[in-house]
Amino acid sequence: MIEHAVVIAGGGPTGLMLAGELALAGVDVAIIERRTDQDLPGRRAGGLHARTIEILDQRGIADRFLAEGNVLQIVGFNMVRLDISDFPTRHPYGLALTQNAIERLLGEWVAELGVPIHRGREVTGFAQDNGGVDVVLAQGASLRAQYLVGCDGGRSLVRKAAGIAFPGEEPSTSWLIAEASVTAEPEWGFHEDALGRHAIARLEGGERMGVVLVERQVGAEGEPTLSDIRAALIAVYRTDFGIHSPTWISRFTDATRQAAAYRDRRVLLAGDAAHVHPPIGGQGLNIGVQDAVNLGWKLAQVVNGISPDSLLDTYHAERHPVGARVLRTTMAQSALRRTDAQTKALGDTIAELLAMDEPRKHLAAELSGLGIHYDLTEGHPLLGRRMPDLDLVATHGPVRLFTLLYRGRPLLLNLGQPGGLAVDQWADRVPVVDATYAGPWELPELGAVPPPGAVLVRPDGYVAWTGDQARVGLRQALTSWFGPASGP
Ligand SMILES: Cc1cc2nc3c(=O)[nH]c(=O)nc-3n(C[C@H](O)[C@H](O)[C@H](O)COP(=O)(O)OP(=O)(O)OC[C@H]3O[C@@H](n4cnc5c(N)ncnc54)[C@H](O)[C@@H]3O)c2cc1C
């Protein structure tokens, strides 16, 4: 039987990112992907939020994405644009880029890292025991892995087979979505009626249109067809604009669900397999990629024998609350989509509040991902927050902090007396960098924070410890996150 340390079910954005993170850490990982090629019909996700761009920057691949997309202010709440150009980050914007392009670029990175992707293969079940997981594929083949990660989307077989509950809200609205050609000029933009808000947009080249239509009923069975789109157009616009030659027809709802647990022993869930919500606000792909980056280094350390298996529990502890917040803001925006007078009044009131600086910063920090705060310990405001990409001066010259994370390793940054923070018993796992930094310490939403004398940064770019050469709490932080001390 073929063996891998980790098998990932699903090579969408989450599975690809996770595979890259594991491969960087030297883990033998393989992806099993049902699709025979990377092409996605339709566009699905339309872009990346600032924190996702930062995450790619931490691995040295952000430029590939920036070169293909359009930098834009994309954070919004209920159609109110929330400008983040004043946020203290190297990327105070979002990136408009189709999911097809995002997956292609992630796929290229993963290929460079040598990860095998078994396309046209489907995970159909698994059995786990104390030593690993037997992963069953269609046509009867099977693989053995130490861990199986379900990155297999909202209908996740891995989640269902693990018996992990998926509680949440039933759909209250269903939308048809299509990309097609038309013979008559459509009514571009938004159109509101008693059903809700419909939209028709011009696609690149100007000859084709993308359309999103609220359906009369929720719960239609089967895949939608061109006749369904025609009927829905006529119901809303009294004409179908001569729609023809569709390249994508699909349906989505506002069903909102989250896995009760992101882990069952040797089986983990990430991305849409762990949480689904309507695409309002463009969050799904972004939090899936961020799940992957939270899980990747932890799983790698467990597989590589650096950390105990219990480190994996911090994955659920940190990412489940982030997912729950995203579900909350998308549900709030779903509610505000109603077109009755009371809901409009509520939306207008919220828009007024969001025109003020503090509410804008608060919500924009959350929706851009820059404000994520893992509940680690009390103390310095940096703890559990993203490490800013500082312009440091190290002993060998200027260096940008994110470049020190390119290899997916942690970092102990010593901003005090050079050589004063050696951690010999973790030297094999935690590189120490002596540097100086003269600029301000600023965090999105919070503003200026006190400059620390030293910072322990996890491979995912979140701060695990701050202090100085007195090292109070450093040993404990190193042990918790990077395993027990080696040697005497
Ligand atoms: C209309 C629409 C618009 C959206 N817009 C945005 C947006 O603007 N921004 C945003 O962030 N998100 C957006 N999303 C959400 C985004 O598309 C998803 O959150 C994202 O694709 C999740 O990535 P994933 O890798 O977790 O899952 P998926 O992309 O669903 O990938 C799962 C993969 O697993 C494979 N698979 C499934 N089952 C198996 C199996 N049993 N064995 C092997 N392989 C399997 C599938 O073929 C697929 O490739 C949108 C979604 C829709 C529908």
PDBQT file of the ligand as one rigid body, heavy atoms in Angstrom, charges set to zero:
ROOT
HETATM    1  C1  LIG A 501     -20.542  32.319  -6.470  1.00  0.00    +0.000 C 
HETATM    2  C2  LIG A 501     -19.434  32.248  -5.489  1.00  0.00    +0.000 A 
HETATM    3  C3  LIG A 501     -18.646  33.359  -5.265  1.00  0.00    +0.000 A 
HETATM    4  C4  LIG A 501     -17.623  33.326  -4.328  1.00  0.00    +0.000 A 
HETATM    5  N1  LIG A 501     -16.866  34.436  -4.122  1.00  0.00    +0.000 NA
HETATM    6  C5  LIG A 501     -15.872  34.404  -3.203  1.00  0.00    +0.000 A 
HETATM    7  C6  LIG A 501     -15.019  35.530  -3.026  1.00  0.00    +0.000 A 
HETATM    8  O1  LIG A 501     -15.164  36.559  -3.689  1.00  0.00    +0.000 OA
HETATM    9  N2  LIG A 501     -14.021  35.445  -2.110  1.00  0.00    +0.000 N 
HETATM   10  C7  LIG A 501     -13.807  34.307  -1.370  1.00  0.00    +0.000 A 
HETATM   11  O2  LIG A 501     -12.880  34.289  -0.536  1.00  0.00    +0.000 OA
HETATM   12  N3  LIG A 501     -14.581  33.222  -1.545  1.00  0.00    +0.000 NA
HETATM   13  C8  LIG A 501     -15.598  33.241  -2.441  1.00  0.00    +0.000 A 
HETATM   14  N4  LIG A 501     -16.355  32.132  -2.646  1.00  0.00    +0.000 N 
HETATM   15  C9  LIG A 501     -16.090  30.937  -1.844  1.00  0.00    +0.000 C 
HETATM   16  C10 LIG A 501     -14.917  30.126  -2.385  1.00  0.00    +0.000 C 
HETATM   17  O3  LIG A 501     -15.174  29.766  -3.723  1.00  0.00    +0.000 OA
HETATM   18  C11 LIG A 501     -14.735  28.906  -1.503  1.00  0.00    +0.000 C 
HETATM   19  O4  LIG A 501     -14.750  29.294  -0.143  1.00  0.00    +0.000 OA
HETATM   20  C12 LIG A 501     -13.408  28.206  -1.790  1.00  0.00    +0.000 C 
HETATM   21  O5  LIG A 501     -13.415  27.606  -3.066  1.00  0.00    +0.000 OA
HETATM   22  C13 LIG A 501     -13.131  27.127  -0.740  1.00  0.00    +0.000 C 
HETATM   23  O6  LIG A 501     -11.953  26.479  -1.063  1.00  0.00    +0.000 OA
HETATM   24  P1  LIG A 501     -11.712  24.982  -0.577  1.00  0.00    +0.000 P 
HETATM   25  O7  LIG A 501     -10.406  24.576  -1.143  1.00  0.00    +0.000 OA
HETATM   26  O8  LIG A 501     -11.914  24.904   0.898  1.00  0.00    +0.000 OA
HETATM   27  O9  LIG A 501     -12.903  24.150  -1.215  1.00  0.00    +0.000 OA
HETATM   28  P2  LIG A 501     -13.239  23.931  -2.758  1.00  0.00    +0.000 P 
HETATM   29  O10 LIG A 501     -12.828  25.091  -3.575  1.00  0.00    +0.000 OA
HETATM   30  O11 LIG A 501     -14.652  23.487  -2.814  1.00  0.00    +0.000 OA
HETATM   31  O12 LIG A 501     -12.300  22.744  -3.175  1.00  0.00    +0.000 OA
HETATM   32  C14 LIG A 501     -12.561  21.432  -2.783  1.00  0.00    +0.000 C 
HETATM   33  C15 LIG A 501     -11.844  20.502  -3.742  1.00  0.00    +0.000 C 
HETATM   34  O13 LIG A 501     -12.020  19.168  -3.292  1.00  0.00    +0.000 OA
HETATM   35  C16 LIG A 501     -12.328  18.345  -4.400  1.00  0.00    +0.000 C 
HETATM   36  N5  LIG A 501     -13.080  17.218  -3.840  1.00  0.00    +0.000 N 
HETATM   37  C17 LIG A 501     -14.310  17.232  -3.306  1.00  0.00    +0.000 A 
HETATM   38  N6  LIG A 501     -14.641  16.017  -2.834  1.00  0.00    +0.000 NA
HETATM   39  C18 LIG A 501     -13.573  15.214  -3.076  1.00  0.00    +0.000 A 
HETATM   40  C19 LIG A 501     -13.300  13.851  -2.795  1.00  0.00    +0.000 A 
HETATM   41  N7  LIG A 501     -14.177  13.079  -2.158  1.00  0.00    +0.000 N 
HETATM   42  N8  LIG A 501     -12.108  13.343  -3.180  1.00  0.00    +0.000 NA
HETATM   43  C20 LIG A 501     -11.193  14.126  -3.818  1.00  0.00    +0.000 A 
HETATM   44  N9  LIG A 501     -11.410  15.426  -4.105  1.00  0.00    +0.000 NA
HETATM   45  C21 LIG A 501     -12.580  15.961  -3.717  1.00  0.00    +0.000 A 
HETATM   46  C22 LIG A 501     -13.119  19.230  -5.334  1.00  0.00    +0.000 C 
HETATM   47  O14 LIG A 501     -13.051  18.767  -6.663  1.00  0.00    +0.000 OA
HETATM   48  C23 LIG A 501     -12.420  20.571  -5.157  1.00  0.00    +0.000 C 
HETATM   49  O15 LIG A 501     -11.364  20.754  -6.058  1.00  0.00    +0.000 OA
HETATM   50  C24 LIG A 501     -17.380  32.132  -3.585  1.00  0.00    +0.000 A 
HETATM   51  C25 LIG A 501     -18.160  31.004  -3.825  1.00  0.00    +0.000 A 
HETATM   52  C26 LIG A 501     -19.184  31.059  -4.766  1.00  0.00    +0.000 A 
HETATM   53  C27 LIG A 501     -20.016  29.835  -4.995  1.00  0.00    +0.000 C 
ENDROOT
TORSDOF 0
